[in-house]
């Protein structure tokens, strides 16, 4: 699993790795590496400390792909994403 610019907070590392391994198995079965079909990202943050606090993430994708997925998600949530048909999703 790929990690970002800093390590996952130690008290969350084991649980996030367990969740990521479980998701990878559910989405991709026994496929690994380039044979996987589904990429995912798991984010975690402490309630009450989300804005301006630390966000941890773990993903089964390369860092650049994870960033692309997150940028598209944010654009969709903010209404800035167009699928090319003129409608926003």
C-alpha positions as CSV (number, residue, x, y, z in Angstrom):
1,X,0.0,0.0,0.0
2,X,1.3,3.4,-0.9
3,X,1.7,6.1,1.7
4,X,2.0,9.9,1.2
5,X,4.4,12.6,2.3
6,X,4.4,11.6,5.9
7,X,3.8,8.4,7.8
8,X,0.4,7.4,9.1
9,X,0.0,8.4,12.7
10,X,1.3,5.4,14.7
11,X,-2.0,4.8,16.6
12,X,-3.8,4.5,13.3
13,X,-1.3,2.6,11.2
14,X,-2.3,-1.0,12.1
15,X,-6.0,-0.4,11.7
16,X,-5.6,1.4,8.4
17,X,-3.4,-1.4,7.0
18,X,-6.0,-4.0,8.1
19,X,-8.8,-2.0,6.4
20,X,-6.7,-1.5,3.2
21,X,-5.8,-5.2,3.0
22,X,-9.4,-6.2,3.4
23,X,-10.6,-3.7,0.8
24,X,-8.0,-4.8,-1.6
25,X,-9.1,-8.4,-1.2
26,X,-12.8,-7.5,-1.6
27,X,-12.2,-5.4,-4.7
28,X,-9.4,-7.4,-6.3
29,X,-9.5,-10.9,-4.9
30,X,-6.1,-12.5,-5.1
31,X,-4.9,-10.1,-7.9
32,X,-1.9,-8.0,-7.0
33,X,0.2,-5.3,-8.7
34,X,-0.7,-4.5,-12.2
35,X,-3.3,-7.3,-12.3
36,X,-5.6,-5.4,-9.9
37,X,-8.7,-3.7,-11.4
38,X,-9.9,-1.4,-8.6
39,X,-7.9,1.3,-6.9
40,X,-9.0,2.9,-3.6
41,X,-8.1,5.5,-1.0
42,X,-8.9,5.4,2.7
43,X,-8.7,8.7,4.6
44,X,-8.8,9.1,8.4
45,X,-8.9,12.1,10.7
46,X,-9.9,12.8,14.2
47,X,-13.4,14.2,14.7
48,X,-13.1,17.8,15.9
49,X,-9.6,18.1,14.3
50,X,-10.4,17.6,10.7
51,X,-10.0,21.1,9.3
52,X,-6.4,22.2,10.0
53,X,-5.6,18.8,11.6
54,X,-3.9,15.8,10.3
55,X,-5.4,13.6,7.6
56,X,-3.9,10.1,7.2
57,X,-4.4,8.1,4.0
58,X,-3.5,4.7,2.7
59,X,-4.1,3.5,-0.9
60,X,-3.5,0.5,-3.1
61,X,-2.6,2.9,-5.9
62,X,0.5,4.8,-6.8
63,X,0.8,8.2,-5.2
64,X,0.2,10.1,-8.5
65,X,-3.0,8.1,-9.2
66,X,-4.2,8.6,-5.6
67,X,-3.8,12.4,-6.0
68,X,-5.7,12.3,-9.4
69,X,-8.5,10.3,-7.8
70,X,-8.7,12.8,-4.9
71,X,-8.6,15.8,-7.2
72,X,-11.5,14.4,-9.3
73,X,-13.5,13.7,-6.1
74,X,-13.1,17.2,-4.8
75,X,-13.9,18.7,-8.2
76,X,-17.1,16.6,-8.3
77,X,-18.1,17.5,-4.7
78,X,-17.5,21.2,-5.4
79,X,-19.5,21.0,-8.7
80,X,-16.5,21.8,-10.9
81,X,-16.3,18.5,-12.7
82,X,-17.7,18.1,-16.2
83,X,-17.8,14.7,-17.9
84,X,-17.6,16.3,-21.3
85,X,-21.3,16.2,-22.1
86,X,-22.0,19.6,-20.6
87,X,-23.6,18.2,-17.4
88,X,-21.9,18.3,-14.0
89,X,-21.9,15.2,-11.8
